[in-house]
Amino acid sequence: MNRDIKKSTIVGAVGTTATAASVASSAAAVAGGSAATIMSATAGTTGAALAATVGTAGTAGGAAIASGMASVGSLVGGGMATGAVLTAAAPVAAVSALAYGIFRLLDD
């Protein structure tokens, strides 16, 4: 490995790769699926918990998760499946960005 490459660059590349892998695996799991398929593919994940916080007020459980995923998906012109992919990738992207920022601040 080239010693001139900054550690933050490596961390950023690894984070980007991890986010892309999360998007790809989530998309493969929910592509063309019904709401029930999407819910079962995302059950118990951090993305589902994140979607539930975005869900419609007054709903709970599966309804909150489903409405949250649909709300997030609608931000980019998609639906529930798009929201499932985005909410699955969001925690990975956030951790990656945080790690990159720390390395950039402390090392470079």
Secondary structure, DSSP 8 states (H G I E B T S, - for coil): --TTS-HHHHHHHHHHHHHHHHHHHHHHHHTT--HHHHHHHHTTSHHHHHHHHHS-TT--THHHHHHHHHHHHHTTT--HHHHHHHHHHHHHHHHHHHHHHHHHHHT-
